[in-house]
Amino acid sequence: MNGTWYCTDCEEEIEKGAIDAHEADDHHVKGFFRPDRLLPGDPELIGAQAGSEGPGGER
């Protein structure tokens, strides 16, 4: 999982190693995470969102 760290007080992205220093200065740090790979979605829902044909060739 990939993580990005952001200090809301400094308004900048920070390295993981700098989290403790920012928090020691009473700064608020947020983490945003994204999986290494995205899992496939439900094909029925993906088709419905794209407006593809339903069962029997209907829209």
PyRosetta script that sets phi, psi and omega in degrees:
from pyrosetta import init, pose_from_sequence

init()
pose = pose_from_sequence("MNGTWYCTDCEEEIEKGAIDAHEADDHHVKGFFRPDRLLPGDPELIGAQAGSEGPGGER")
pose.set_psi(1, 134.6)
pose.set_omega(1, 179.6)
pose.set_phi(2, -94.3)
pose.set_psi(2, 136.3)
pose.set_omega(2, -179.9)
pose.set_phi(3, -123.4)
pose.set_psi(3, 143.7)
pose.set_omega(3, 175.1)
pose.set_phi(4, -123.6)
pose.set_psi(4, 133.5)
pose.set_omega(4, -177.8)
pose.set_phi(5, -112.0)
pose.set_psi(5, 139.3)
pose.set_omega(5, -175.3)
pose.set_phi(6, -137.0)
pose.set_psi(6, 129.6)
pose.set_omega(6, 175.7)
pose.set_phi(7, -94.6)
pose.set_psi(7, 117.2)
pose.set_omega(7, -177.4)
pose.set_phi(8, -73.5)
pose.set_psi(8, -22.7)
pose.set_omega(8, 178.5)
pose.set_phi(9, -77.6)
pose.set_psi(9, -41.1)
pose.set_omega(9, 178.7)
pose.set_phi(10, -84.1)
pose.set_psi(10, -15.9)
pose.set_omega(10, -177.1)
pose.set_phi(11, 56.7)
pose.set_psi(11, 47.9)
pose.set_omega(11, 179.1)
pose.set_phi(12, -151.4)
pose.set_psi(12, 156.5)
pose.set_omega(12, 174.8)
pose.set_phi(13, -74.8)
pose.set_psi(13, 138.3)
pose.set_omega(13, -178.5)
pose.set_phi(14, -125.8)
pose.set_psi(14, 161.6)
pose.set_omega(14, 176.7)
pose.set_phi(15, -77.8)
pose.set_psi(15, 155.5)
pose.set_omega(15, -179.8)
pose.set_phi(16, -58.3)
pose.set_psi(16, -36.9)
pose.set_omega(16, -179.3)
pose.set_phi(17, -68.6)
pose.set_psi(17, -15.5)
pose.set_omega(17, -178.4)
pose.set_phi(18, -94.1)
pose.set_psi(18, -1.2)
pose.set_omega(18, -177.1)
pose.set_phi(19, -59.9)
pose.set_psi(19, -49.5)
pose.set_omega(19, -177.4)
pose.set_phi(20, -59.7)
pose.set_psi(20, -40.4)
pose.set_omega(20, -179.7)
pose.set_phi(21, -65.2)
pose.set_psi(21, -41.5)
pose.set_omega(21, 179.5)
pose.set_phi(22, -67.7)
pose.set_psi(22, -42.9)
pose.set_omega(22, 179.3)
pose.set_phi(23, -67.3)
pose.set_psi(23, -32.1)
pose.set_omega(23, 176.9)
pose.set_phi(24, -65.4)
pose.set_psi(24, -27.1)
pose.set_omega(24, 176.8)
pose.set_phi(25, -89.7)
pose.set_psi(25, 16.4)
pose.set_omega(25, -179.1)
pose.set_phi(26, 61.8)
pose.set_psi(26, 32.1)
pose.set_omega(26, 174.6)
pose.set_phi(27, -89.7)
pose.set_psi(27, 154.5)
pose.set_omega(27, 178.5)
pose.set_phi(28, -99.0)
pose.set_psi(28, 124.3)
pose.set_omega(28, -177.7)
pose.set_phi(29, -114.8)
pose.set_psi(29, 134.0)
pose.set_omega(29, 177.4)
pose.set_phi(30, -116.3)
pose.set_psi(30, 146.7)
pose.set_omega(30, 175.9)
pose.set_phi(31, -117.0)
pose.set_psi(31, 137.3)
pose.set_omega(31, 176.7)
pose.set_phi(32, -120.1)
pose.set_psi(32, 130.4)
pose.set_omega(32, -174.0)
pose.set_phi(33, -121.9)
pose.set_psi(33, 145.4)
pose.set_omega(33, 177.5)
pose.set_phi(34, -136.7)
pose.set_psi(34, 132.4)
pose.set_omega(34, 179.4)
pose.set_phi(35, -63.7)
pose.set_psi(35, 153.8)
pose.set_omega(35, 178.6)
pose.set_phi(36, -60.6)
pose.set_psi(36, -34.3)
pose.set_omega(36, 176.6)
pose.set_phi(37, -137.7)
pose.set_psi(37, 145.7)
pose.set_omega(37, 179.2)
pose.set_phi(38, -87.9)
pose.set_psi(38, 137.3)
pose.set_omega(38, 179.0)
pose.set_phi(39, -80.8)
pose.set_psi(39, 144.9)
pose.set_omega(39, 179.4)
pose.set_phi(40, -65.6)
pose.set_psi(40, 146.5)
pose.set_omega(40, 179.3)
pose.set_phi(41, -85.4)
pose.set_psi(41, 177.6)
pose.set_omega(41, 177.5)
pose.set_phi(42, -71.0)
pose.set_psi(42, 119.2)
pose.set_omega(42, -176.6)
pose.set_phi(43, -58.7)
pose.set_psi(43, -33.1)
pose.set_omega(43, 179.3)
pose.set_phi(44, -66.5)
pose.set_psi(44, -40.3)
pose.set_omega(44, 179.8)
pose.set_phi(45, -72.1)
pose.set_psi(45, -38.5)
pose.set_omega(45, 179.3)
pose.set_phi(46, -62.8)
pose.set_psi(46, -43.7)
pose.set_omega(46, 178.3)
pose.set_phi(47, -63.3)
pose.set_psi(47, -38.8)
pose.set_omega(47, 179.7)
pose.set_phi(48, -67.3)
pose.set_psi(48, -37.0)
pose.set_omega(48, -179.7)
pose.set_phi(49, -71.1)
pose.set_psi(49, -33.6)
pose.set_omega(49, -178.3)
pose.set_phi(50, -82.5)
pose.set_psi(50, -7.2)
pose.set_omega(50, -179.8)
pose.set_phi(51, 76.8)
pose.set_psi(51, 26.9)
pose.set_omega(51, -179.3)
pose.set_phi(52, -75.8)
pose.set_psi(52, 171.2)
pose.set_omega(52, -177.6)
pose.set_phi(53, -68.8)
pose.set_psi(53, 142.9)
pose.set_omega(53, 178.0)
pose.set_phi(54, -89.7)
pose.set_psi(54, -167.5)
pose.set_omega(54, 179.2)
pose.set_phi(55, -61.2)
pose.set_psi(55, 137.7)
pose.set_omega(55, 179.3)
pose.set_phi(56, 80.3)
pose.set_psi(56, 11.0)
pose.set_omega(56, 178.0)
pose.set_phi(57, 80.8)
pose.set_psi(57, 11.7)
pose.set_omega(57, -179.9)
pose.set_phi(58, -87.2)
pose.set_psi(58, 155.4)
pose.set_omega(58, 175.2)
pose.set_phi(59, -106.3)
pose.dump_pdb("model.pdb")
